[in-house]
Amino acid sequence: MYESFFGLTERPFELTPNPKYLFLTARQREALSTLQYGLFSARPVTLLLGEAGTGKTTLIHAALASERCSNVRCVYVDNPVLTIDDFVRLLTLRFDLGDDVNTSKSIMLERLYLVLRERRARGEITALVVDEAQSLSTALLEELRLLANIETASEKLLPLVLAGQPELAVKLELNELRQLKQRVTLRCELAPFDLGETANYIASRIRIAGGTPITMFSREAVTLVHHSARAIPRTINTICDNALLSAMALGRRRVERDIVMSVCRDLRIEAATAPEAARMPEDEADAPNGSSSVAGETGHVEPEEAPKRSIRTSPERKQQPAAVRATTWPKRTPFRNQARIITE
């Protein structure tokens, strides 16, 4: 809708788990390597944790699409709110075991074992990936543990990946799930972005979509997006997508702070209120039309020296929470042109 207005080839902030737009921080790169290793080496249980919207599903798709996992056939379950019987039927369909196995769970397990052994003999690894696993019942988690026990004398035949929110880790501490927890051989966790990562994330998505970040988002707008979204990638996408739409409606080629504020109000998202987050110092020499931008034209970022005016004793500063008062903002957000993207 706004693509032609901003010179984009596609919308950069869609909420689909498209590996093309994969952006890896150091922690996400580590998590991706852990997922890949858990899949291609057939580890018993790999656990991926992260708050809602931190990119777990995107990372799973990226791992499965990577060269390392080229010999992995995956059965992916993204709606695990099922009864045990329904879950068994779903596995029967996804593993293509035939309609006749639905009459008996024991027949289904025996057929599954044979199928997995045949695939392994051909050099294929079959993995079961369960997303949103925090929604699984204790009984269903126990069923998954039993499936993870399918093995030969020398190797596991059905490696399991459980991806979920932090509540999943809490659930695994239950005494009745201690055997499943003991089988977790790999564990990784995603975290929200820091300010620099948010800036690079926005820049990378705009570049992949054919745009120029410096002309589309101001530095103050990016900072406000970061804090208003609580650094969660999914919420960042939602705010940025709506901000571009609003900017087009207003006939403005760049998203500024006021547009982000308006979008946050419309989406019922509490916008950041700290003066540092809302109004970063302007550097007119670096930005066109006298407005500050997310980075200089070279993408180089320099740390800002502390402002000469002390704000520690101002009444507004004293009224802010301690966490906000302790925050020091950089002069320029690290919106580098060389954002590291992996598109395996």
Summary of the structure (lengths in Angstrom):
residues: 344
radius of gyration: 23.9
end to end distance: 28.5
largest distance: 77.5
contacts: 1077
relative contact order: 0.15
helix: 49%
strand: 10%
